[in-house]
Amino acid sequence: MLRIEEQALWFDSFVQQYSLAGAVKTIAYQGFKIFQADLNESTRVRDVVQEVVGLKPWGFTRNTTSHTRNSESLVTTYYTAALARKVFDLQRFDFERFGYPAWDGRLHTFRAV
């Protein structure tokens, strides 16, 4: 089970496991980045404590493309408490299986996981 918000932890191993290094290199050579974690061999646990305990999302270099829309800043414009309940009810299995917190739709309780 691989959580996309923890991609910084597993991306390099995933690429290695499935022999995708050549494809990633080809795409990078063409000027595109698939994903780049802000972790490396010199990263110390003390530098990522907030990420480890879930107080802060894992770092990565965001791709800036025409698809980037900064949707997190619009979350309360479209995502109300009533809609949050509906989404949770519809996707309860995923929330429980992946350990995602339920959100009550209020801005001050929102956190990116």
C-alpha positions in Angstrom: 0.0 0.0 0.0 1.6 3.2 -1.2 0.2 6.5 -0.1 0.8 9.2 -2.7 1.5 11.9 -0.1 4.4 9.7 1.1 5.8 9.3 -2.4 9.0 10.9 -1.2 9.6 7.8 0.9 9.0 5.2 -1.8 9.5 6.7 -5.2 13.2 5.8 -5.7 12.6 2.2 -4.5 9.6 1.9 -6.8 11.6 3.0 -9.8 14.4 0.6 -8.9 12.0 -2.4 -8.2 10.2 -2.1 -11.5 13.3 -1.2 -13.6 12.0 2.2 -14.5 15.2 4.1 -14.2 15.8 4.2 -17.9 12.3 5.6 -18.6 12.6 8.2 -15.8 16.0 9.2 -17.3 14.6 9.5 -20.8 11.7 11.6 -19.6 14.1 13.9 -17.6 16.3 14.2 -20.7 13.3 15.5 -22.6 12.9 18.2 -20.0 10.2 16.8 -17.8 10.3 15.7 -14.2 8.1 12.9 -12.9 8.9 13.4 -9.2 11.8 14.6 -7.1 11.9 13.9 -3.4 13.5 16.3 -1.0 15.2 13.3 0.7 18.5 11.8 0.0 21.2 9.7 1.7 22.3 12.7 3.9 18.8 13.4 5.2 18.7 12.9 9.0 15.7 11.8 11.0 15.9 14.9 13.2 15.4 17.0 10.0 12.1 15.3 9.2 10.5 14.7 12.6 7.4 16.7 11.7 6.9 14.7 8.6 7.4 11.4 10.5 4.7 12.2 13.0 2.3 13.6 10.4 2.4 17.3 11.4 3.8 18.3 8.0 3.6 16.7 4.5 6.7 15.0 3.1 8.7 17.4 1.0 9.1 17.1 -2.7 9.9 19.5 -5.5 6.6 20.5 -7.1 6.4 20.3 -10.9 5.2 23.6 -12.3 3.2 22.8 -15.4 0.0 24.2 -17.0 -1.9 21.6 -14.9 -0.8 23.2 -11.6 -3.8 25.0 -10.1 -3.0 25.5 -6.4 -6.3 23.7 -5.5 -5.4 23.5 -1.8 -6.0 27.3 -1.5 -9.5 26.8 -3.0 -10.6 23.9 -0.7 -13.2 25.8 1.3 -14.6 27.5 -1.7 -16.0 24.3 -3.1 -15.5 21.7 -0.3 -18.2 22.4 2.4 -18.8 20.4 5.6 -21.8 18.7 3.9 -19.7 17.7 0.9 -16.9 16.5 3.2 -19.4 14.1 4.9 -20.6 12.8 1.6 -17.1 12.2 0.3 -16.2 10.4 3.6 -19.3 8.2 3.4 -18.7 7.4 -0.3 -15.0 6.6 0.2 -15.1 5.3 3.8 -13.2 2.1 2.9 -10.2 4.1 1.5 -10.2 6.5 4.5 -10.1 3.6 6.9 -7.7 1.3 4.9 -5.1 4.1 4.2 -5.5 5.7 7.6 -6.7 9.1 6.3 -8.4 11.4 8.8 -12.0 12.4 8.3 -12.3 16.2 7.8 -15.3 18.1 9.1 -15.2 20.8 6.3 -14.0 23.6 8.5 -10.9 25.5 7.4 -9.2 25.7 10.8 -9.2 21.9 11.1 -7.9 21.3 7.5 -4.5 19.8 7.1 -2.8 18.3 4.1 -1.8 14.7 4.8 
